[in-house]
Amino acid sequence: MRKLVVTEYVSLDGVFEEPGHWSGPFFDDEAGKFKYDELFESDAQLLGRLTYEGFAAAWPNFTDEMGFADRMNTMPKYVVSTTLQKADWNNSHIIRGNVPEEVAKLKQQDGKNILVAGSGKLVETLLAHGLVDEFRFMLHPIVLGKGKRLFRDGIDSTVMNLVATKPLASGIVILTYEPKRA
């Protein structure tokens, strides 16, 4: 059974919106190695529509010697959307309905981790249905003061078990949690 891993860039005040606008000064070789290893431990991505559209607009334009961009562009991508008409980014598939059931089927397949990035509404749905196996937060040493938080007000509380912490020289702390199962 595959593991579903949610990975997020988060500010100290819980903002995850548009990390490309604020995370850059903290990204170094150590953070790059973490993201590289995380991607290559996975063989599929699960994305909400907005994150998918942002990734699909950007990643086909990138290349790198280490193969990160190639991996992003070739691995299977599942985008959850009721409004997206087509998914043109290489190896993309649309999940239109019964998200919990479809994701549970993906998890039952053989393979490596399924990686979820961004995709706040999707993350809430996955968490509410007990489908998230692990959260990896790259906590950045910045308070933004505004922006969309990963977990909105009003969702059900969820207790997490801390699995690992890894401080980086840049000030980022990688926090790994597993939702506590009843």
Disulfide bonds with the S-S distance in Angstrom:
none
